Amino acid sequence: NIFLNKQKYIVFFSTHFTRQRFKKKRLRFLLTRNRNQIININN
């Protein structure tokens, strides 16, 4: 029972961290894309 709970926690934390990492990557991607668009507008 304790072992199963541990497995659940591990799965939850791994998915949570991957989701956070993905969000950060996506945010960075959107920011760089917006910056490129602004540069294109200014030129």
N, C-alpha and C positions, 0 to 999 in steps of 0.2 A: 504493500500500500504506500509506504513512504517512498519506495523506489518509483512507483508510478507518478506520485506527486512531483518528485524530482524531475522526471522526464517531462512532465507537463510544463514545469517552470522553465526548463531548458528550452523547450520548443517555443514557449511564449517569448522568452527573452531574445532568442535568436531572431524570431520573426520581427519582434519590435525593433531590434537594432538594425536589421536590414531595411526595414521600412524607413527608419530615421535617416539612414545613410542615403537611401534612394531619394527621400524628400530633399536632403541637402544638395545632392547632385542635380536634381531637377530645378531647385531654386537657382543654383549657380548657373545652370544652362539658360534658364529664362533671363537671368540678369545679363549674362553676356550677350544674349540675342537682342535684348532691348538696347543695350549699349551700342551694338552694331547698327541697329536701326536708327538710333539717334545720330550716330556718326554719318550714316548715309543721308539723313535728312539735312544735316548741317552742310554737307558738301554740295 
